Amino acid sequence: MEMPDPEPGPGEVVVDVVAAEVNYPDLLVIEGRYQVRPPLPFSPGKAAAGRIAALGPGVRHLSLGQAVAVQVEYGAYAEKLRAPASACFPMPEGMPFDEAAALGLAYQTAWFALKERAGFRPGEIVLVLGASGGVGSASVQLAKALGAKSVLAGVRGEANAELARRAGADHIIDLAEANLRDALPQRVRALTEGHGADIVIDPVGGEANAAALRALAWCGRLVIVGFAAGEIPTIRANYLLVKNIAVFGLQWSDYRDRAPEHVAQVQQELFRLHAAGRVRPFITRRLPLADFQEALRALRDGHVQGKMILTVRQR
Ligand SMILES: NC(=O)c1ccc[n+]([C@@H]2O[C@H](COP(=O)([O-])OP(=O)(O)OC[C@H]3O[C@@H](n4cnc5c(N)ncnc54)[C@H](OP(=O)(O)O)[C@@H]3O)[C@@H](O)[C@H]2O)c1
């Protein structure tokens, strides 16, 4: 759809988008099932990378032509994106735009789940559900990069297991196993000398959530990130009591809006880890912007491993 070029307001910029990150929540937004329902017509897309094309009044820390990663509520599937200047993060020299876009929502979410909500400490054991997905594979990589003792990856199927191993997972747990409620905690205990998982990162929900809750160690923490399985689980409070367990929710966009300086620091840390070769997004598919429907269909049908990127222009 053709729209007039956006104009930046005070404190805003316009970015010529080069690459946009495709994320599961984009689907929820267009289906009207997300917390925020944009007014029609709108473009979906929560993260992108591109070059500053226009500066609004009062913006001093960015310059025309500068390469930035951008985080927004929606609008990144577009040639031009209007965004608050505080949501633009200067990219390191030479970083490819698709990699910068892919270090967007999924990695920020993984970081805040691990560090901010769960209070991750080096030496802990982390179980990541949906470990072949965007948030999941980012969580596996970050947990390893930040010094986890061991990372257990919950996935379905051998192809997904292989991706989780490449992300750095030490052990694979089959989420398609029958009687997951018992099978998952048994396997976690067997792999951790009876200790259990100190932290569970859960972007999946459904029966995997209930099973993972039973796999936590004493004083374990579980972070609710999403419900990719399509089912919102009910937490049994008795499990929390008997093992001093804590369950946290994460809504990353609240950090973007309420604590932009913190988000900016984390983005620079993600860029540093990337430059050091410690995190590397799994970009498994690149499509032109015009094929965004195909990208979203593949996401809806569960045919996506790692990360899809929409290419909007060449540099
Ligand atoms: N809280 C936040 O701030 C925040 C931020 C970003 C994303 N999210 C949410 O996090 C979730 C994941 O997002 P994403 O971008 O990582 O999605 P994604 O790339 O599509 O990954 C979803 C993962 O979930 C797995 N999965 C789906 N259904 C499953 C089931 N029934 N049992 C076991 N595994 C299952 C998939 O594995 P298969 O290949 O086996 O299907 C895949 O590994 C979404 O619900 C999204 O809305 C939340």
PDBQT file of the ligand as one rigid body, heavy atoms in Angstrom, charges set to zero:
ROOT
HETATM    1  N1  LIG A 401       6.953 -11.076  26.225  1.00  0.00    +0.000 N 
HETATM    2  C1  LIG A 401       7.531 -10.401  25.263  1.00  0.00    +0.000 C 
HETATM    3  O1  LIG A 401       7.926  -9.246  25.448  1.00  0.00    +0.000 OA
HETATM    4  C2  LIG A 401       7.707 -11.085  23.939  1.00  0.00    +0.000 A 
HETATM    5  C3  LIG A 401       8.625 -10.607  22.989  1.00  0.00    +0.000 A 
HETATM    6  C4  LIG A 401       8.799 -11.346  21.802  1.00  0.00    +0.000 A 
HETATM    7  C5  LIG A 401       8.042 -12.498  21.585  1.00  0.00    +0.000 A 
HETATM    8  N2  LIG A 401       7.127 -12.886  22.515  1.00  0.00    +0.000 N 
HETATM    9  C6  LIG A 401       6.321 -14.107  22.348  1.00  0.00    +0.000 C 
HETATM   10  O2  LIG A 401       7.184 -15.229  22.442  1.00  0.00    +0.000 OA
HETATM   11  C7  LIG A 401       6.661 -16.308  21.671  1.00  0.00    +0.000 C 
HETATM   12  C8  LIG A 401       7.740 -16.807  20.721  1.00  0.00    +0.000 C 
HETATM   13  O3  LIG A 401       8.096 -15.771  19.800  1.00  0.00    +0.000 OA
HETATM   14  P1  LIG A 401       9.189 -16.071  18.663  1.00  0.00    +0.000 P 
HETATM   15  O4  LIG A 401       9.289 -14.825  17.858  1.00  0.00    +0.000 OA
HETATM   16  O5  LIG A 401      10.379 -16.701  19.270  1.00  0.00    +0.000 OA
HETATM   17  O6  LIG A 401       8.384 -17.179  17.809  1.00  0.00    +0.000 OA
HETATM   18  P2  LIG A 401       8.951 -18.314  16.833  1.00  0.00    +0.000 P 
HETATM   19  O7  LIG A 401      10.242 -17.887  16.250  1.00  0.00    +0.000 OA
HETATM   20  O8  LIG A 401       7.810 -18.671  15.939  1.00  0.00    +0.000 OA
HETATM   21  O9  LIG A 401       9.272 -19.534  17.826  1.00  0.00    +0.000 OA
HETATM   22  C9  LIG A 401       8.257 -20.269  18.481  1.00  0.00    +0.000 C 
HETATM   23  C10 LIG A 401       8.863 -21.526  19.072  1.00  0.00    +0.000 C 
HETATM   24  O10 LIG A 401       7.852 -22.204  19.826  1.00  0.00    +0.000 OA
HETATM   25  C11 LIG A 401       7.843 -23.584  19.468  1.00  0.00    +0.000 C 
HETATM   26  N3  LIG A 401       6.502 -24.158  19.616  1.00  0.00    +0.000 N 
HETATM   27  C12 LIG A 401       5.351 -23.731  19.054  1.00  0.00    +0.000 A 
HETATM   28  N4  LIG A 401       4.326 -24.513  19.444  1.00  0.00    +0.000 NA
HETATM   29  C13 LIG A 401       4.843 -25.458  20.262  1.00  0.00    +0.000 A 
HETATM   30  C14 LIG A 401       4.292 -26.540  20.995  1.00  0.00    +0.000 A 
HETATM   31  N5  LIG A 401       2.979 -26.832  20.958  1.00  0.00    +0.000 N 
HETATM   32  N6  LIG A 401       5.122 -27.295  21.758  1.00  0.00    +0.000 NA
HETATM   33  C15 LIG A 401       6.451 -27.030  21.801  1.00  0.00    +0.000 A 
HETATM   34  N7  LIG A 401       7.038 -26.010  21.120  1.00  0.00    +0.000 NA
HETATM   35  C16 LIG A 401       6.241 -25.227  20.367  1.00  0.00    +0.000 A 
HETATM   36  C17 LIG A 401       8.290 -23.607  18.017  1.00  0.00    +0.000 C 
HETATM   37  O11 LIG A 401       8.820 -24.872  17.709  1.00  0.00    +0.000 OA
HETATM   38  P3  LIG A 401       8.241 -25.787  16.503  1.00  0.00    +0.000 P 
HETATM   39  O12 LIG A 401       9.132 -25.478  15.326  1.00  0.00    +0.000 OA
HETATM   40  O13 LIG A 401       8.386 -27.165  16.995  1.00  0.00    +0.000 OA
HETATM   41  O14 LIG A 401       6.796 -25.373  16.263  1.00  0.00    +0.000 OA
HETATM   42  C18 LIG A 401       9.361 -22.519  18.026  1.00  0.00    +0.000 C 
HETATM   43  O15 LIG A 401      10.595 -23.037  18.474  1.00  0.00    +0.000 OA
HETATM   44  C19 LIG A 401       5.420 -15.749  20.970  1.00  0.00    +0.000 C 
HETATM   45  O16 LIG A 401       4.285 -16.128  21.722  1.00  0.00    +0.000 OA
HETATM   46  C20 LIG A 401       5.617 -14.247  21.017  1.00  0.00    +0.000 C 
HETATM   47  O17 LIG A 401       4.390 -13.555  20.988  1.00  0.00    +0.000 OA
HETATM   48  C21 LIG A 401       6.951 -12.217  23.673  1.00  0.00    +0.000 A 
ENDROOT
TORSDOF 0
